[in-house]
Amino acid sequence: MNLKKVLAADAVWVDLKANTKAGILEEMVDRLVAAGKISDRETILEAIKDREAKMSTGMQNGVAIPHGKTDSVKQLIAAVGLQKEGVDFDSMDGLPCTIFIMTLSPIKRAGPHMQFLAEVSRLISQPAEREKLLAAKTHAEIYELLTGK
């Protein structure tokens, strides 16, 4: 999957401010609304929180992949944010998360969502790649690292 087709430069942030799980989810959704990527804030936030309530999307190695399915979106929407101080996200390894990859997809379209997660997982599975992301100082640097642009 070509990440440039899914990930827009204005949906990548180096400076998430929230310091709680709920805060990160709300901040990322709010930034997607501000960027014009989504419009139904409440429905989307509810879908993400409902998924998170079933099982934490805090993975390991400082990565969380909050996601939700809702017909409030017509196609896969993705966003990436960093909160370099780390946030307790109930991750599998118990460590704080610093890299947040959010996806939203229509209820009946799992294919693009899975392809995106596979591609991003491949990129961030390497410690050196995670370190490069966390060293980024601008939104553009993150976007370039993820898309190769």
OpenMM code with the backbone's topology and positions (N, CA, C; nanometers):
from openmm import Vec3, app, unit

residues = "MET ASN LEU LYS LYS VAL LEU ALA ALA ASP ALA VAL TRP VAL ASP LEU LYS ALA ASN THR LYS ALA GLY ILE LEU GLU GLU MET VAL ASP ARG LEU VAL ALA ALA GLY LYS ILE SER ASP ARG GLU THR ILE LEU GLU ALA ILE LYS ASP ARG GLU ALA LYS MET SER THR GLY MET GLN ASN GLY VAL ALA ILE PRO HIS GLY LYS THR ASP SER VAL LYS GLN LEU ILE ALA ALA VAL GLY LEU GLN LYS GLU GLY VAL ASP PHE ASP SER MET ASP GLY LEU PRO CYS THR ILE PHE ILE MET THR LEU SER PRO ILE LYS ARG ALA GLY PRO HIS MET GLN PHE LEU ALA GLU VAL SER ARG LEU ILE SER GLN PRO ALA GLU ARG GLU LYS LEU LEU ALA ALA LYS THR HIS ALA GLU ILE TYR GLU LEU LEU THR GLY LYS".split()
positions = [
    Vec3(0.0849, -0.1190, 0.0000),
    Vec3(0.0000, 0.0000, 0.0000),
    Vec3(0.0882, 0.1236, 0.0000),
    Vec3(0.0496, 0.2197, -0.0786),
    Vec3(0.1197, 0.3464, -0.0841),
    Vec3(0.0643, 0.4368, 0.0266),
    Vec3(0.1441, 0.4629, 0.1291),
    Vec3(0.0971, 0.5424, 0.2422),
    Vec3(0.0571, 0.6842, 0.2017),
    Vec3(0.1151, 0.7361, 0.0934),
    Vec3(0.0807, 0.8712, 0.0477),
    Vec3(-0.0658, 0.8807, 0.0057),
    Vec3(-0.1252, 0.7683, -0.0333),
    Vec3(-0.2654, 0.7688, -0.0752),
    Vec3(-0.3598, 0.7765, 0.0443),
    Vec3(-0.3114, 0.7378, 0.1603),
    Vec3(-0.3968, 0.7324, 0.2793),
    Vec3(-0.3626, 0.8412, 0.3803),
    Vec3(-0.2356, 0.8690, 0.3950),
    Vec3(-0.1891, 0.9612, 0.4979),
    Vec3(-0.1617, 1.0985, 0.4371),
    Vec3(-0.2370, 1.1968, 0.4817),
    Vec3(-0.2190, 1.3335, 0.4318),
    Vec3(-0.1203, 1.4080, 0.5211),
    Vec3(-0.0468, 1.4988, 0.4624),
    Vec3(0.0536, 1.5751, 0.5369),
    Vec3(-0.0085, 1.6535, 0.6531),
    Vec3(-0.1347, 1.6950, 0.6386),
    Vec3(-0.1978, 1.7715, 0.7472),
    Vec3(-0.2643, 1.6825, 0.8518),
    Vec3(-0.2389, 1.5512, 0.8455),
    Vec3(-0.2880, 1.4579, 0.9466),
    Vec3(-0.1704, 1.3896, 1.0159),
    Vec3(-0.0584, 1.4612, 1.0219),
    Vec3(0.0635, 1.4114, 1.0866),
    Vec3(0.1129, 1.5211, 1.1802),
    Vec3(0.1322, 1.4848, 1.3086),
    Vec3(0.1658, 1.5866, 1.4079),
    Vec3(0.2804, 1.5413, 1.4971),
    Vec3(0.3716, 1.6305, 1.5211),
    Vec3(0.4874, 1.6033, 1.6048),
    Vec3(0.4642, 1.6496, 1.7486),
    Vec3(0.3521, 1.7165, 1.7734),
    Vec3(0.3364, 1.7900, 1.8982),
    Vec3(0.2056, 1.7651, 1.9738),
    Vec3(0.1626, 1.6399, 1.9844),
    Vec3(0.0426, 1.6132, 2.0632),
    Vec3(0.0660, 1.6603, 2.2061),
    Vec3(-0.0347, 1.7227, 2.2642),
    Vec3(-0.0213, 1.7824, 2.3972),
    Vec3(-0.0806, 1.6978, 2.5094),
    Vec3(-0.1845, 1.6206, 2.4790),
    Vec3(-0.2569, 1.5459, 2.5818),
    Vec3(-0.1637, 1.4501, 2.6554),
    Vec3(-0.1970, 1.4234, 2.7813),
    Vec3(-0.1133, 1.3321, 2.8593),
    Vec3(-0.1941, 1.2173, 2.9204),
    Vec3(-0.3142, 1.1933, 2.8640),
    Vec3(-0.3951, 1.0784, 2.9038),
    Vec3(-0.4431, 1.0074, 2.7776),
    Vec3(-0.4840, 0.8823, 2.7935),
    Vec3(-0.5368, 0.8075, 2.6797),
    Vec3(-0.6568, 0.8797, 2.6189),
    Vec3(-0.7542, 0.9145, 2.7012),
    Vec3(-0.8733, 0.9830, 2.6511),
    Vec3(-0.8358, 1.1152, 2.5841),
    Vec3(-0.7407, 1.1861, 2.6423),
    Vec3(-0.6964, 1.3127, 2.5858),
    Vec3(-0.6333, 1.2963, 2.4487),
    Vec3(-0.5504, 1.1938, 2.4315),
    Vec3(-0.4874, 1.1678, 2.3010),
    Vec3(-0.5948, 1.1383, 2.1968),
    Vec3(-0.6907, 1.0533, 2.2310),
    Vec3(-0.7969, 1.0191, 2.1363),
    Vec3(-0.8743, 1.1437, 2.0940),
    Vec3(-0.9125, 1.2250, 2.1917),
    Vec3(-0.9880, 1.3466, 2.1614),
    Vec3(-0.9052, 1.4458, 2.0811),
    Vec3(-0.7794, 1.4630, 2.1180),
    Vec3(-0.6948, 1.5589, 2.0465),
    Vec3(-0.6755, 1.5180, 1.9004),
    Vec3(-0.6523, 1.3897, 1.8771),
    Vec3(-0.6321, 1.3452, 1.7388),
    Vec3(-0.7600, 1.3623, 1.6573),
    Vec3(-0.8741, 1.3279, 1.7151),
    Vec3(-1.0009, 1.3459, 1.6438),
    Vec3(-1.0256, 1.4944, 1.6179),
    Vec3(-1.0017, 1.5776, 1.7183),
    Vec3(-1.0212, 1.7220, 1.7006),
    Vec3(-0.9313, 1.7781, 1.5914),
    Vec3(-0.8083, 1.7293, 1.5839),
    Vec3(-0.7173, 1.7783, 1.4798),
    Vec3(-0.7616, 1.7310, 1.3416),
    Vec3(-0.8194, 1.6105, 1.3336),
    Vec3(-0.8732, 1.5637, 1.2056),
    Vec3(-0.9932, 1.6488, 1.1631),
    Vec3(-1.0753, 1.6878, 1.2598),
    Vec3(-1.1880, 1.7773, 1.2303),
    Vec3(-1.1343, 1.9114, 1.1797),
    Vec3(-1.0364, 1.9668, 1.2495),
    Vec3(-0.9789, 2.0966, 1.2116),
    Vec3(-0.9161, 2.0915, 1.0723),
    Vec3(-0.8614, 1.9755, 1.0350),
    Vec3(-0.7983, 1.9603, 0.9036),
    Vec3(-0.9006, 1.9320, 0.7935),
    Vec3(-1.0274, 1.9176, 0.8327),
    Vec3(-1.1316, 1.8915, 0.7342),
    Vec3(-1.1379, 1.7476, 0.6875),
    Vec3(-1.0748, 1.6563, 0.7591),
    Vec3(-1.0721, 1.5151, 0.7199),
    Vec3(-1.1982, 1.4412, 0.7629),
    Vec3(-1.2583, 1.4856, 0.8729),
    Vec3(-1.3813, 1.4251, 0.9243),
    Vec3(-1.4734, 1.5374, 0.9706),
    Vec3(-1.6024, 1.5046, 0.9805),
    Vec3(-1.6953, 1.6081, 1.0249),
    Vec3(-1.7796, 1.5645, 1.1451),
    Vec3(-1.8053, 1.4372, 1.1605),
    Vec3(-1.8911, 1.3890, 1.2680),
    Vec3(-1.8078, 1.3496, 1.3898),
    Vec3(-1.7584, 1.4500, 1.4612),
    Vec3(-1.6663, 1.4292, 1.5723),
    Vec3(-1.7187, 1.3281, 1.6743),
    Vec3(-1.8407, 1.3467, 1.7198),
    Vec3(-1.8934, 1.2644, 1.8290),
    Vec3(-1.9061, 1.1177, 1.7903),
    Vec3(-1.9589, 1.0901, 1.6709),
    Vec3(-1.9749, 0.9513, 1.6268),
    Vec3(-1.8390, 0.8843, 1.6117),
    Vec3(-1.7445, 0.9557, 1.5570),
    Vec3(-1.6110, 0.8993, 1.5358),
    Vec3(-1.5399, 0.8766, 1.6684),
    Vec3(-1.5478, 0.9726, 1.7574),
    Vec3(-1.4849, 0.9566, 1.8882),
    Vec3(-1.5469, 0.8392, 1.9635),
    Vec3(-1.6775, 0.8238, 1.9526),
    Vec3(-1.7453, 0.7113, 2.0174),
    Vec3(-1.6978, 0.5783, 1.9601),
    Vec3(-1.6819, 0.5696, 1.8277),
    Vec3(-1.6352, 0.4457, 1.7644),
    Vec3(-1.4952, 0.4097, 1.8129),
    Vec3(-1.4088, 0.5091, 1.8241),
    Vec3(-1.2717, 0.4834, 1.8692),
    Vec3(-1.2708, 0.4425, 2.0171),
    Vec3(-1.3481, 0.5130, 2.0991),
    Vec3(-1.3529, 0.4800, 2.2418),
    Vec3(-1.4160, 0.3431, 2.2648),
    Vec3(-1.5186, 0.3088, 2.1868),
    Vec3(-1.5810, 0.1763, 2.1992),
    Vec3(-1.4798, 0.0669, 2.1685),
    Vec3(-1.4016, 0.0850, 2.0634),
    Vec3(-1.2989, -0.0137, 2.0281),
    Vec3(-1.1936, -0.0226, 2.1380),
    Vec3(-1.1551, 0.0904, 2.1918),
    Vec3(-1.0530, 0.0949, 2.2964),
    Vec3(-1.1023, 0.0261, 2.4238),
    Vec3(-1.2322, 0.0356, 2.4505),
    Vec3(-1.2897, -0.0268, 2.5701),
    Vec3(-1.2864, -0.1796, 2.5613),
    Vec3(-1.2903, -0.2331, 2.4404),
    Vec3(-1.2856, -0.3782, 2.4224),
    Vec3(-1.1478, -0.4335, 2.4530),
    Vec3(-1.0460, -0.3612, 2.4112),
    Vec3(-0.9073, -0.4016, 2.4344),
    Vec3(-0.8184, -0.2849, 2.3964),
    Vec3(-0.7221, -0.2569, 2.4787),
    Vec3(-0.6338, -0.1441, 2.4516),
    Vec3(-0.5600, -0.1629, 2.3199),
    Vec3(-0.5426, -0.0530, 2.2498),
    Vec3(-0.4662, -0.0552, 2.1253),
    Vec3(-0.3218, -0.0112, 2.1500),
    Vec3(-0.2845, -0.0014, 2.2785),
    Vec3(-0.1453, 0.0226, 2.3129),
    Vec3(-0.0692, -0.1058, 2.2869),
    Vec3(0.0188, -0.1045, 2.1909),
    Vec3(0.0901, -0.2257, 2.1513),
    Vec3(0.2132, -0.2435, 2.2409),
    Vec3(0.3282, -0.2289, 2.1836),
    Vec3(0.4531, -0.2335, 2.2582),
    Vec3(0.5532, -0.1418, 2.1906),
    Vec3(0.6664, -0.1227, 2.2542),
    Vec3(0.7713, -0.0359, 2.1996),
    Vec3(0.7251, 0.1081, 2.1800),
    Vec3(0.6303, 0.1532, 2.2638),
    Vec3(0.5881, 0.2919, 2.2587),
    Vec3(0.4875, 0.3254, 2.1506),
    Vec3(0.4250, 0.2248, 2.0913),
    Vec3(0.3327, 0.2472, 1.9804),
    Vec3(0.1893, 0.2117, 2.0208),
    Vec3(0.0958, 0.2995, 1.9860),
    Vec3(-0.0475, 0.2721, 2.0037),
    Vec3(-0.1149, 0.2927, 1.8692),
    Vec3(-0.2144, 0.2089, 1.8405),
    Vec3(-0.2835, 0.2161, 1.7130),
    Vec3(-0.4346, 0.2243, 1.7372),
    Vec3(-0.4801, 0.3367, 1.7923),
    Vec3(-0.6246, 0.3504, 1.8135),
    Vec3(-0.6976, 0.3536, 1.6794),
    Vec3(-0.8099, 0.2832, 1.6733),
    Vec3(-0.8843, 0.2782, 1.5481),
    Vec3(-1.0319, 0.2537, 1.5745),
    Vec3(-1.1092, 0.2808, 1.4735),
    Vec3(-1.2522, 0.2597, 1.4841),
    Vec3(-1.3139, 0.2421, 1.3475),
    Vec3(-1.4319, 0.1806, 1.3477),
    Vec3(-1.5076, 0.1621, 1.2244),
    Vec3(-1.6389, 0.2376, 1.2387),
    Vec3(-1.6681, 0.3160, 1.1381),
    Vec3(-1.7909, 0.3946, 1.1383),
    Vec3(-1.8269, 0.4324, 0.9959),
    Vec3(-1.9555, 0.4370, 0.9699),
    Vec3(-1.9984, 0.4815, 0.8376),
    Vec3(-1.9993, 0.6337, 0.8267),
    Vec3(-1.9450, 0.7011, 0.9276),
    Vec3(-1.9263, 0.8465, 0.9196),
    Vec3(-1.8104, 0.8823, 0.8270),
    Vec3(-1.7325, 0.7816, 0.7881),
    Vec3(-1.6258, 0.8028, 0.6900),
    Vec3(-1.6550, 0.7157, 0.5684),
    Vec3(-1.6188, 0.7660, 0.4524),
    Vec3(-1.6446, 0.6932, 0.3269),
    Vec3(-1.5252, 0.6097, 0.2828),
    Vec3(-1.4076, 0.6451, 0.3361),
    Vec3(-1.2857, 0.5726, 0.3016),
    Vec3(-1.1926, 0.5765, 0.4222),
    Vec3(-1.0862, 0.5010, 0.4134),
    Vec3(-0.9890, 0.4964, 0.5216),
    Vec3(-0.9306, 0.6349, 0.5475),
    Vec3(-0.9307, 0.6750, 0.6733),
    Vec3(-0.8689, 0.7999, 0.7184),
    Vec3(-0.7589, 0.7600, 0.8164),
    Vec3(-0.6431, 0.8194, 0.8031),
    Vec3(-0.5326, 0.7864, 0.8934),
    Vec3(-0.4668, 0.9131, 0.9442),
    Vec3(-0.4118, 0.9026, 1.0641),
    Vec3(-0.3386, 1.0134, 1.1248),
    Vec3(-0.2271, 0.9557, 1.2103),
    Vec3(-0.1197, 1.0311, 1.2216),
    Vec3(-0.0065, 0.9898, 1.3048),
    Vec3(0.0335, 1.1075, 1.3913),
    Vec3(0.0520, 1.0801, 1.5197),
    Vec3(0.0952, 1.1854, 1.6104),
    Vec3(0.1981, 1.1348, 1.7088),
    Vec3(0.2804, 1.2267, 1.7546),
    Vec3(0.3812, 1.1956, 1.8554),
    Vec3(0.3521, 1.2747, 1.9818),
    Vec3(0.3708, 1.2095, 2.0938),
    Vec3(0.3694, 1.2768, 2.2239),
    Vec3(0.4944, 1.2242, 2.2925),
    Vec3(0.6019, 1.2983, 2.2784),
    Vec3(0.7343, 1.2472, 2.3110),
    Vec3(0.7589, 1.2197, 2.4586),
    Vec3(0.6784, 1.2774, 2.5463),
    Vec3(0.6940, 1.2486, 2.6897),
    Vec3(0.6363, 1.1125, 2.7258),
    Vec3(0.5461, 1.0628, 2.6448),
    Vec3(0.4850, 0.9324, 2.6676),
    Vec3(0.3550, 0.9423, 2.7456),
    Vec3(0.2623, 0.8537, 2.7103),
    Vec3(0.1302, 0.8503, 2.7714),
    Vec3(0.0981, 0.7069, 2.8091),
    Vec3(0.0456, 0.6876, 2.9298),
    Vec3(0.0005, 0.5546, 2.9710),
    Vec3(-0.1180, 0.5173, 2.8833),
    Vec3(-0.1025, 0.4130, 2.8029),
    Vec3(-0.2066, 0.3716, 2.7095),
    Vec3(-0.2447, 0.2257, 2.7323),
    Vec3(-0.2165, 0.1746, 2.8530),
    Vec3(-0.2446, 0.0339, 2.8850),
    Vec3(-0.1830, -0.0585, 2.7812),
    Vec3(-0.0590, -0.0304, 2.7447),
    Vec3(0.0067, -0.1068, 2.6386),
    Vec3(0.0417, -0.2480, 2.6845),
    Vec3(0.0636, -0.3359, 2.5879),
    Vec3(0.0926, -0.4762, 2.6160),
    Vec3(0.2204, -0.4932, 2.6976),
    Vec3(0.3186, -0.4054, 2.6763),
    Vec3(0.4434, -0.4177, 2.7515),
    Vec3(0.4454, -0.3286, 2.8760),
    Vec3(0.3350, -0.2574, 2.9015),
    Vec3(0.3249, -0.1739, 3.0206),
    Vec3(0.3983, -0.0411, 3.0124),
    Vec3(0.4629, -0.0144, 2.8997),
    Vec3(0.5389, 0.1094, 2.8845),
    Vec3(0.4518, 0.2198, 2.8240),
    Vec3(0.4868, 0.3450, 2.8491),
    Vec3(0.4115, 0.4556, 2.7895),
    Vec3(0.4248, 0.4553, 2.6372),
    Vec3(0.3230, 0.5079, 2.5712),
    Vec3(0.3246, 0.5184, 2.4247),
    Vec3(0.3624, 0.6598, 2.3840),
    Vec3(0.4387, 0.6680, 2.2775),
    Vec3(0.4841, 0.7962, 2.2242),
    Vec3(0.4443, 0.8158, 2.0785),
    Vec3(0.4171, 0.7070, 2.0082),
    Vec3(0.3795, 0.7114, 1.8669),
    Vec3(0.2350, 0.6620, 1.8566),
    Vec3(0.1489, 0.7465, 1.8001),
    Vec3(0.0063, 0.7144, 1.7896),
    Vec3(-0.0351, 0.7143, 1.6435),
    Vec3(-0.0900, 0.6023, 1.5998),
    Vec3(-0.1337, 0.5867, 1.4622),
    Vec3(-0.2831, 0.5572, 1.4670),
    Vec3(-0.3639, 0.6540, 1.4251),
    Vec3(-0.5089, 0.6402, 1.4309),
    Vec3(-0.5636, 0.6111, 1.2921),
    Vec3(-0.6559, 0.5147, 1.2868),
    Vec3(-0.7251, 0.4884, 1.1613),
    Vec3(-0.8749, 0.4840, 1.1851),
    Vec3(-0.9464, 0.5279, 1.0853),
    Vec3(-1.0922, 0.5221, 1.0825),
    Vec3(-1.1299, 0.4627, 0.9491),
    Vec3(-1.2219, 0.3688, 0.9508),
    Vec3(-1.2627, 0.3099, 0.8240),
    Vec3(-1.4117, 0.2794, 0.8259),
    Vec3(-1.4709, 0.2709, 0.7060),
    Vec3(-1.6115, 0.2344, 0.6978),
    Vec3(-1.6337, 0.0941, 0.7549),
    Vec3(-1.7488, 0.0710, 0.8092),
    Vec3(-1.7781, -0.0554, 0.8772),
    Vec3(-1.7555, -0.1759, 0.7867),
    Vec3(-1.7926, -0.1688, 0.6626),
    Vec3(-1.7862, -0.2860, 0.5747),
    Vec3(-1.6615, -0.2942, 0.4883),
    Vec3(-1.5596, -0.2122, 0.5171),
    Vec3(-1.4393, -0.2142, 0.4333),
    Vec3(-1.3148, -0.2393, 0.5176),
    Vec3(-1.2823, -0.3643, 0.5394),
    Vec3(-1.1676, -0.3997, 0.6232),
    Vec3(-1.0356, -0.4020, 0.5457),
    Vec3(-1.0399, -0.4253, 0.4161),
    Vec3(-0.9186, -0.4425, 0.3372),
    Vec3(-0.8186, -0.3288, 0.3482),
    Vec3(-0.8569, -0.2055, 0.3141),
    Vec3(-0.7612, -0.0953, 0.3212),
    Vec3(-0.7066, -0.0726, 0.4627),
    Vec3(-0.7907, -0.0898, 0.5621),
    Vec3(-0.7498, -0.0740, 0.7021),
    Vec3(-0.6384, -0.1730, 0.7356),
    Vec3(-0.6579, -0.2978, 0.6983),
    Vec3(-0.5588, -0.4021, 0.7278),
    Vec3(-0.4293, -0.3780, 0.6493),
    Vec3(-0.4401, -0.3356, 0.5243),
    Vec3(-0.3216, -0.3077, 0.4430),
    Vec3(-0.2416, -0.1922, 0.5030),
    Vec3(-0.3120, -0.0882, 0.5465),
    Vec3(-0.2452, 0.0262, 0.6066),
    Vec3(-0.1723, -0.0165, 0.7338),
    Vec3(-0.2405, -0.0904, 0.8206),
    Vec3(-0.1784, -0.1343, 0.9458),
    Vec3(-0.0578, -0.2233, 0.9194),
    Vec3(-0.0673, -0.3084, 0.8205),
    Vec3(0.0464, -0.3956, 0.7866),
    Vec3(0.1659, -0.3134, 0.7411),
    Vec3(0.1414, -0.2134, 0.6568),
    Vec3(0.2514, -0.1307, 0.6058),
    Vec3(0.3145, -0.0474, 0.7173),
    Vec3(0.2321, 0.0138, 0.8000),
    Vec3(0.2844, 0.0951, 0.9094),
    Vec3(0.3575, 0.0064, 1.0102),
    Vec3(0.3023, -0.1101, 1.0388),
    Vec3(0.3671, -0.2022, 1.1327),
    Vec3(0.5048, -0.2427, 1.0829),
    Vec3(0.5150, -0.2654, 0.9526),
    Vec3(0.6445, -0.3002, 0.8947),
    Vec3(0.7447, -0.1874, 0.9174),
    Vec3(0.6989, -0.0646, 0.8976),
    Vec3(0.7880, 0.0506, 0.9143),
    Vec3(0.8327, 0.0697, 1.0587),
    Vec3(0.7396, 0.0588, 1.1512),
    Vec3(0.7730, 0.0917, 1.2900),
    Vec3(0.8190, -0.0278, 1.3725),
    Vec3(0.8298, -0.1447, 1.3096),
    Vec3(0.8767, -0.2613, 1.3836),
    Vec3(1.0264, -0.2529, 1.4136),
    Vec3(1.0959, -0.1683, 1.3398),
    Vec3(1.2395, -0.1540, 1.3583),
    Vec3(1.2703, -0.0421, 1.4587),
    Vec3(1.3513, -0.0710, 1.5603),
    Vec3(1.3851, 0.0328, 1.6587),
    Vec3(1.4430, 0.1594, 1.5949),
    Vec3(1.5237, 0.1447, 1.4924),
    Vec3(1.5849, 0.2618, 1.4282),
    Vec3(1.4787, 0.3512, 1.3645),
    Vec3(1.3756, 0.2912, 1.3078),
    Vec3(1.2683, 0.3704, 1.2452),
    Vec3(1.1876, 0.4447, 1.3509),
    Vec3(1.1603, 0.3790, 1.4635),
    Vec3(1.0885, 0.4469, 1.5719),
    Vec3(1.1722, 0.5624, 1.6258),
    Vec3(1.3021, 0.5418, 1.6383),
    Vec3(1.3902, 0.6481, 1.6876),
    Vec3(1.3911, 0.7673, 1.5917),
    Vec3(1.3920, 0.7406, 1.4599),
    Vec3(1.3875, 0.8494, 1.3621),
    Vec3(1.2585, 0.9293, 1.3770),
    Vec3(1.1458, 0.8589, 1.3935),
    Vec3(1.0186, 0.9291, 1.4118),
    Vec3(1.0237, 1.0184, 1.5352),
    Vec3(1.0699, 0.9631, 1.6459),
    Vec3(1.0721, 1.0387, 1.7706),
    Vec3(1.1722, 1.1540, 1.7675),
    Vec3(1.2699, 1.1454, 1.6792),
    Vec3(1.3670, 1.2544, 1.6660),
    Vec3(1.3159, 1.3663, 1.5751),
    Vec3(1.2067, 1.3407, 1.5048),
    Vec3(1.1526, 1.4406, 1.4120),
    Vec3(1.1139, 1.5674, 1.4874),
    Vec3(1.1422, 1.6800, 1.4271),
    Vec3(1.1117, 1.8089, 1.4889),
    Vec3(0.9949, 1.8798, 1.4214),
    Vec3(0.9553, 1.8317, 1.3027),
    Vec3(0.8451, 1.8960, 1.2313),
    Vec3(0.7471, 1.7903, 1.1814),
    Vec3(0.6260, 1.8373, 1.1537),
    Vec3(0.5243, 1.7496, 1.0962),
    Vec3(0.5745, 1.6934, 0.9634),
    Vec3(0.6375, 1.7784, 0.8844),
    Vec3(0.6864, 1.7376, 0.7526),
    Vec3(0.7894, 1.6247, 0.7630),
    Vec3(0.8745, 1.6297, 0.8649),
    Vec3(0.9744, 1.5230, 0.8824),
    Vec3(0.9077, 1.3885, 0.9050),
    Vec3(0.8031, 1.3871, 0.9873),
    Vec3(0.7313, 1.2613, 1.0132),
    Vec3(0.6690, 1.2104, 0.8838),
    Vec3(0.6027, 1.3011, 0.8129),
    Vec3(0.5373, 1.2638, 0.6880),
    Vec3(0.6385, 1.2044, 0.5901),
    Vec3(0.7536, 1.2669, 0.5773),
    Vec3(0.8570, 1.2173, 0.4868),
    Vec3(0.9085, 1.0805, 0.5300),
    Vec3(0.9284, 1.0619, 0.6592),
    Vec3(0.9764, 0.9333, 0.7082),
    Vec3(0.8765, 0.8215, 0.6785),
    Vec3(0.7481, 0.8509, 0.6914),
    Vec3(0.6456, 0.7483, 0.6713),
    Vec3(0.6139, 0.7235, 0.5246),
    Vec3(0.6220, 0.8252, 0.4436),
    Vec3(0.5809, 0.8100, 0.3041),
    Vec3(0.6969, 0.8018, 0.2068),
    Vec3(0.8168, 0.8334, 0.2547),
    Vec3(0.9317, 0.8310, 0.1652),
    Vec3(0.9352, 0.9486, 0.0705),
    Vec3(0.8484, 1.0469, 0.0959),
    Vec3(0.8423, 1.1638, 0.0072),
    Vec3(0.9367, 1.2713, 0.0551),
] * unit.nanometer
topology = app.Topology()
chain = topology.addChain("A")
for resn in residues:
    res = topology.addResidue(resn, chain)
    for name in ("N", "CA", "C"):
        topology.addAtom(name, app.Element.getBySymbol(name[0]), res)
